[in-house]
Amino acid sequence: MIVKVTKEAVERIASTDKPIRINGELVGGCGMNVEYALWWDAQGPEDEVYQVDSLTFLIDRETIAYIGSDLLTIDYRAQQGFRMVTPQQILAYGLQLKERWS
């Protein structure tokens, strides 16, 4: 997979030396959805690591399967927060980059 980060997202993230986790998790009852989140995290043994400029992104294999695309773009818009977009669809918007347990 290729991870791209727009100029707007890079400016919003600013400089950090902490890796950023892109996480997808199945939620819901009968109508299962994938809920996405962005948080600072430490690398785990099963993580795929993507270096984009000075930023490091971590994605586990389950999340990669949920994304279902060879290209993921992280974008930021003032009205929508962070967005995760593939060529096929907008996966999530309104995301905030935060500490994992906050």
C-alpha positions as MATLAB code, in Angstrom:
seq = 'MIVKVTKEAVERIASTDKPIRINGELVGGCGMNVEYALWWDAQGPEDEVYQVDSLTFLIDRETIAYIGSDLLTIDYRAQQGFRMVTPQQILAYGLQLKERWS';
ca = [
       0.000    0.000    0.000;
       1.058    3.580   -0.624;
       0.247    6.182    2.052;
       0.104    9.807    0.927;
      -0.320   12.817    3.203;
      -1.548   16.128    1.832;
       0.235   19.383    2.554;
      -2.726   20.481    4.710;
      -2.498   17.341    6.845;
       1.273   17.656    7.259;
       0.863   21.282    8.378;
      -1.835   20.283   10.871;
       0.211   17.410   12.309;
       3.282   19.662   12.528;
       6.556   18.058   13.486;
       6.459   15.029   15.696;
       8.829   12.181   16.314;
       6.036    9.907   17.538;
       4.629    7.327   15.123;
       0.993    7.799   14.144;
      -1.261    4.752   14.127;
      -3.951    4.402   11.485;
      -6.447    2.069   13.113;
      -9.584    0.388   11.807;
     -11.876   -1.536   14.106;
     -15.105   -3.425   13.443;
     -17.958   -1.968   15.484;
     -21.699   -2.454   15.674;
     -24.097   -5.306   15.997;
     -25.910   -6.738   12.987;
     -24.775   -3.912   10.710;
     -21.018   -4.052   11.116;
     -19.025   -0.929   10.256;
     -15.350   -0.107   10.384;
     -14.510    2.822   12.651;
     -11.195    4.521   11.923;
      -8.965    6.509   14.280;
      -5.593    8.254   14.295;
      -3.427    8.311   17.396;
       0.189    8.483   18.505;
       1.459    5.023   19.320;
       4.498    2.768   19.608;
       5.327    0.286   16.881;
       4.156   -3.274   17.429;
       5.760   -6.422   16.023;
       2.994   -6.973   13.432;
       2.803   -3.369   12.158;
       3.525   -2.248    8.635;
       5.544    0.985    8.776;
       5.097    3.784    6.231;
       7.484    6.709    6.161;
       6.005    9.853    4.569;
       8.454   12.745    4.638;
       9.305   13.173    8.341;
       6.183   11.325    9.539;
       5.931    7.646   10.462;
       2.601    5.826   10.127;
       1.815    2.412   11.611;
      -0.917    0.151   10.251;
      -1.730   -3.374   11.371;
      -2.679   -6.040    8.819;
      -6.366   -6.075    9.796;
      -6.656   -2.349    9.158;
      -4.925   -2.744    5.786;
      -7.543   -5.357    4.882;
     -10.377   -3.025    5.968;
      -8.943   -0.195    3.852;
      -9.039   -2.492    0.835;
      -7.001   -0.278   -1.485;
      -3.431    0.111   -2.674;
      -3.542    3.871   -2.021;
      -4.568    5.717    1.150;
      -4.502    9.506    1.410;
      -4.568   11.335    4.739;
      -6.023   14.800    4.250;
      -7.102   17.643    6.526;
      -9.926   20.111    5.995;
     -10.896   22.762    8.524;
     -14.591   21.839    8.280;
     -14.055   18.070    8.431;
     -10.881   17.400   10.407;
      -8.622   14.615    9.200;
      -9.961   12.468    6.380;
      -8.906    9.036    5.150;
      -9.548    8.663    1.440;
      -8.933    5.922   -1.120;
      -9.488    6.309   -4.865;
     -12.788    4.458   -4.389;
     -14.245    6.188   -1.318;
     -13.919    8.420    1.710;
     -13.318    5.949    4.540;
     -13.600    8.436    7.394;
     -13.716   12.136    8.156;
     -13.960   14.206   11.304;
     -10.941   12.388   12.736;
      -8.681   13.988   15.304;
      -5.094   13.005   15.952;
      -4.853   12.327   19.673;
      -3.243   10.281   22.380;
      -4.447    6.688   22.261;
      -6.174    6.566   25.628;
      -7.649   10.071   25.725;
];
